Amino acid sequence: MLRGFVKPIGVVLGGILCIHLNASAAETDTKKPPAPAKKEKAAPKAETKNEAKSEVKAEATEPKSKAAAPGKQQEDPNKILATVNGENIVQKDVNQIFSRFGGQVPEEQIPAVTKQILDGLITQKLIMQFIRDNKIEPSKADIEAELNKMREEIKSNPSLAGQTLEQVLESHGGTIDDLKKDITISLSLEKYLGKDLDDSKIKAYFEQNKPVYDDTEVKASHILVDTRTMKTEAELTQAMEKIKKAKAEVDAGKDFAEVAAQYSDCPSKSKGGDLGFFKRKGQMVEPFAAAAFALKTGQVSDPVKTPFGYHIIKVTEIKKGTDVKFDDIKQNVKQDMLSEKAQDLIAQLRQKAKIDIKA
């Protein structure tokens, strides 16, 4: 689909729904989806020369190897892969999205990417059902108005001179019908989720989350007990005891770097657990970033659970950002609040739904 043309909430949902799925996101199931395009900043990539940071980085470097579309695309296009509250997702739905990569997915990543696409389509199905059941669909006129705005944007973009919206969509592997679905989700959820968001609530959120918007950075070290290959409660309990033991030694006065060298499963242990500087959003997985930014310089966190395992985090330096005025970024703040509400809604819909994955 066409990044940047749908309203910001639609772009955010696009990441959730795999509409803008990046093949590199499949390098591990624990890595975060690409950052929303609404802030017009390129998503930071993992620093391949810094293995330490890659353990908790939210993004991944672009894959270098290429492969053709998966063998599954040769299967029955009407094969049912999943049923969501009685509605089917079939092979051709996955194939359509997979074809947008143009053979750019490394062969070893095909299963993970396919799984991610299917998961995104399940989420999309749940949202479309919610919109339909709650009768909050936008009118045809509203959808057409959004399409016309996009057509005007294309006309004013020199790099797209002479192209129609349909041609631009096709070059990105999408169709008008796909875009209309994006717009339906965007307009419907923005109206539904934003109905109680007044300026006072948006400003309060801004004040509570200033480091997100002023580009404050923290420098932190961590100790990781990796749990990604653990399958039993006994193993997880043992991992928790290990991280607690490391924390107790730090609390007793032992040098953090020494404890990291002894206990950490992250390559950063060779540098005392140092991960360098990072911002509040987009670089580290959310539980890690939230915990780090809650600390003052010199403080050490309690154990923090992320998809990678258990961490203890020490903030060693804070680099304050620039002063930001609320009125200048109010719309960005509102979109972030809508995104959080959308994530909560999706979690609720998944919890209540009857989902049968057959693939």
C-alpha positions in Angstrom: 0.0 0.0 0.0 1.0 3.6 -0.3 2.8 4.8 2.8 2.0 8.3 3.9 -1.3 8.8 2.0 -3.7 7.4 4.5 -4.4 9.4 7.6 -1.8 8.8 10.4 -4.0 6.4 12.4 -4.4 4.4 9.2 -0.6 4.3 8.8 -0.3 3.1 12.4 -2.8 0.4 11.8 -1.1 -0.3 8.5 1.9 -1.5 10.5 -0.3 -3.7 12.7 -2.2 -5.1 9.7 0.9 -5.8 7.6 -0.3 -3.3 4.9 3.2 -1.9 5.0 4.9 -5.0 6.2 8.7 -4.9 5.8 10.3 -8.3 5.1 13.1 -7.5 7.5 10.7 -7.5 10.4 10.5 -11.2 10.2 14.1 -11.7 11.4 12.7 -12.4 14.8 9.1 -12.6 16.0 10.0 -10.3 18.9 11.0 -7.3 16.8 8.7 -4.3 16.7 6.8 -3.3 13.5 8.1 -0.4 11.5 7.5 3.0 13.1 4.6 5.0 11.8 5.3 7.4 9.0 3.4 10.3 10.5 6.6 12.0 11.9 8.3 11.8 8.6 11.4 10.3 10.0 13.2 7.3 8.8 13.0 4.4 11.2 16.4 3.8 12.7 18.1 0.6 11.7 20.1 -1.8 13.9 23.8 -1.0 14.0 25.3 -4.2 12.7 28.7 -3.3 14.0 27.1 -3.0 17.5 25.9 -6.5 18.4 25.0 -5.4 21.9 22.4 -2.9 20.8 20.8 -5.4 18.3 19.6 -7.5 21.2 17.0 -5.0 22.2 16.7 -2.9 19.0 13.2 -2.5 17.7 14.3 -2.5 14.0 16.4 -4.7 11.8 18.8 -4.1 8.9 17.5 -4.8 5.4 18.1 -8.4 4.2 20.7 -8.8 1.5 19.6 -12.1 0.1 16.6 -12.5 -2.2 14.1 -15.3 -2.9 11.1 -15.8 -5.0 7.6 -15.9 -3.6 6.9 -18.8 -1.3 5.9 -22.2 -2.6 2.6 -21.8 -0.9 1.6 -19.4 -3.6 1.4 -22.5 -5.9 -1.2 -24.1 -3.5 -5.0 -23.8 -3.9 -5.7 -20.0 -3.7 -9.0 -20.8 -2.0 -7.4 -22.9 0.7 -8.7 -21.7 4.1 -5.8 -20.6 6.4 -7.8 -19.2 9.3 -11.4 -18.5 10.3 -12.2 -15.4 12.4 -15.6 -15.3 14.0 -16.8 -17.6 11.2 -15.2 -15.5 8.3 -12.4 -17.1 6.3 -9.0 -15.9 5.3 -7.7 -17.9 2.3 -4.4 -18.5 0.6 -4.9 -15.9 -2.1 -5.3 -13.2 0.6 -1.8 -14.0 1.9 -0.4 -14.3 -1.6 -1.7 -10.9 -2.6 0.3 -9.2 0.2 3.3 -11.4 -0.2 3.5 -10.5 -3.9 4.2 -6.8 -2.9 7.7 -7.8 -1.9 8.6 -8.7 -5.4 10.8 -11.6 -4.4 12.8 -9.6 -1.8 12.2 -12.0 1.1 15.1 -14.2 2.0 14.1 -17.9 1.7 14.8 -18.6 5.4 12.4 -15.8 6.4 9.5 -16.9 4.3 7.7 -18.9 7.0 8.0 -16.0 9.5 6.8 -13.4 7.0 3.9 -15.6 6.0 3.0 -16.0 9.6 3.1 -12.3 10.2 1.0 -11.6 7.1 -1.6 -14.1 8.3 -1.6 -12.5 11.8 -2.1 -9.1 10.3 -5.0 -10.3 8.1 -6.6 -11.7 11.2 -6.3 -8.4 12.9 -7.7 -6.6 9.9 -10.7 -9.0 9.8 -11.4 -8.3 13.4 -11.3 -4.5 12.9 -13.5 -4.7 9.8 -16.0 -6.8 11.8 -16.0 -4.3 14.6 -16.6 -1.4 12.3 -19.5 -3.3 10.6 -21.1 -4.5 13.8 -20.9 -1.0 15.4 -22.2 0.7 12.2 -19.4 3.2 12.2 -18.4 2.9 8.5 -17.6 6.2 6.8 -19.9 7.3 3.9 -18.9 6.7 0.3 -18.6 10.5 0.0 -16.1 10.6 2.8 -14.0 7.8 1.3 -14.1 9.5 -2.1 -13.0 12.8 -0.5 -10.0 11.1 0.9 -9.2 9.5 -2.5 -9.4 12.9 -4.1 -7.0 14.4 -1.6 -4.5 11.7 -2.5 -5.0 12.4 -6.2 -4.2 16.0 -5.6 -1.1 15.1 -3.6 0.1 13.0 -6.5 -0.4 15.8 -8.9 1.7 18.1 -6.7 4.5 15.6 -6.3 7.1 16.1 -9.0 8.5 12.6 -8.6 5.0 11.2 -9.5 4.4 13.5 -12.4 1.9 12.1 -15.0 0.9 9.1 -12.9 -2.6 8.4 -11.6 -3.4 7.2 -8.1 -4.2 3.8 -9.6 -0.8 3.6 -11.2 1.1 4.7 -8.1 -0.8 2.1 -6.1 0.0 -0.6 -8.6 3.7 0.2 -8.4 3.5 -0.4 -4.7 1.6 -3.7 -5.1 -1.8 -2.3 -4.0 -5.2 -1.5 -5.5 -7.9 1.0 -5.1 -10.0 -1.6 -3.2 -7.1 -2.1 -0.7 -6.8 1.6 -0.2 -10.5 2.0 0.3 -10.3 -0.6 3.1 -7.4 1.3 4.7 -9.4 4.5 4.5 -12.5 2.8 6.0 -10.4 1.6 8.9 -8.7 5.0 9.3 -11.8 7.2 9.3 -13.9 4.8 11.3 -11.5 4.2 14.2 -10.4 7.8 14.3 -13.9 8.9 14.8 -14.7 6.1 17.3 -11.5 6.3 19.3 -11.2 10.0 19.2 -14.6 11.0 20.4 -13.5 11.7 23.9 -10.1 13.3 23.2 -10.3 17.0 24.0 -7.4 19.4 24.1 -7.0 19.0 27.9 -6.5 15.2 27.7 -4.1 15.5 24.7 -2.0 18.1 26.6 -1.9 16.0 29.7 -0.6 13.1 27.7 2.0 15.4 26.1 3.2 16.5 29.6 3.5 12.9 30.7 5.4 11.9 27.6 7.7 14.8 26.8 10.8 12.7 26.2 8.9 11.1 23.3 8.6 14.5 21.6 11.7 16.5 22.6 14.1 13.8 21.4 15.6 13.2 24.8 18.1 10.3 24.8 19.3 8.1 27.5 22.5 6.0 27.7 22.0 2.7 29.4 23.6 -0.6 30.2 21.8 -3.8 30.8 22.1 -7.4 32.0 20.0 -9.9 30.0 18.9 -13.4 30.9 17.7 -14.6 27.5 14.4 -16.6 27.7 13.6 -16.9 24.0 14.4 -20.6 23.8 12.8 -21.5 27.1 9.6 -23.5 27.0 8.8 -24.6 30.6 7.8 -22.7 33.7 10.7 -24.2 35.5 13.1 -22.7 33.0 11.5 -19.3 33.3 11.5 -19.5 37.1 15.2 -20.3 37.0 15.8 -17.3 34.6 14.0 -15.0 37.0 16.1 -16.2 39.9 19.2 -15.6 37.9 18.3 -12.0 37.1 17.3 -11.4 40.7 20.6 -12.7 41.9 22.4 -10.3 39.5 20.3 -7.4 40.8 21.0 -8.3 44.4 24.8 -8.2 43.7 24.5 -4.8 42.0 22.4 -3.5 45.0 25.1 -4.8 47.3 27.6 -2.5 45.6 29.2 -4.8 43.0 30.2 -3.0 39.8 27.4 -3.2 37.2 29.9 -4.0 34.4 31.4 -6.9 36.4 27.9 -8.3 37.1 27.0 -7.9 33.4 30.2 -9.8 32.3 29.3 -12.6 34.7 25.5 -13.0 34.2 24.4 -11.4 30.9 23.5 -13.3 27.8 23.8 -10.2 25.6 27.0 -9.6 23.5 27.1 -6.2 25.3 28.5 -8.0 28.4 31.9 -7.5 26.9 31.4 -3.8 27.3 29.8 -3.9 30.7 26.3 -4.1 29.2 26.6 -0.7 27.5 24.0 -0.1 24.8 24.8 3.5 24.0 22.3 6.3 23.6 18.7 5.7 22.4 15.5 7.6 22.1 12.2 6.9 23.9 10.4 5.5 20.8 11.4 3.4 17.8 14.8 2.0 18.8 14.2 -0.3 21.7 11.3 -2.6 22.4 8.6 -0.8 24.4 9.0 -2.4 27.9 12.7 -1.8 27.8 12.4 1.8 26.7 9.7 2.6 29.2 11.7 1.2 32.0 14.9 3.0 31.0 13.2 6.4 30.6 11.6 6.0 34.1 15.1 6.0 35.7 17.4 8.8 36.8 21.1 8.8 36.1 22.8 6.1 38.1 19.6 4.3 39.0 19.1 0.5 38.3 15.7 -1.0 37.5 14.0 -4.0 39.0 13.8 -6.9 36.6 12.1 -6.0 33.3 10.4 -8.6 31.0 10.6 -8.1 27.3 10.2 -10.6 24.4 14.0 -11.2 24.7 14.0 -12.2 28.4 14.6 -10.6 31.7 16.7 -7.4 32.0 18.0 -5.1 34.7 18.8 -1.7 33.3 21.2 1.0 34.5 20.9 4.5 33.1 24.4 6.1 32.9 23.6 9.4 31.2 20.6 11.5 30.1 20.9 13.8 27.1 18.1 16.3 27.3 16.2 17.2 24.1 15.1 20.5 22.7 12.2 22.4 24.0 9.0 21.5 22.2 5.7 23.5 22.2 2.5 21.6 22.6 0.7 23.6 19.9 3.3 22.7 17.3 2.9 19.0 17.7 -0.7 18.6 19.0 -1.8 16.5 16.0 1.2 14.1 16.5 0.3 13.7 20.1 -3.3 13.0 19.3 -2.3 10.4 16.7 -0.1 8.7 19.3 -3.0 8.5 21.7 -5.3 7.1 19.0 -2.6 4.5 18.2 -2.5 3.4 21.8 -6.3 3.2 21.9 -6.2 1.2 18.7 -3.8 -1.3 20.2 -6.0 -1.7 23.3 -9.1 -2.2 21.1 -7.3 -4.9 19.0 -6.2 -6.7 22.2 -9.8 -6.7 23.4 -11.1 -7.9 20.0 -8.6 -10.7 19.9 -9.4 -11.8 23.5 -13.1 -12.1 22.7 -12.8 -13.5 19.2 -13.1 -17.1 18.0 -10.0 -17.6 15.9 -9.2 -20.9 14.3 -5.8 -21.0 12.5 -5.6 -23.9 10.1 -2.3 -23.2 8.4 
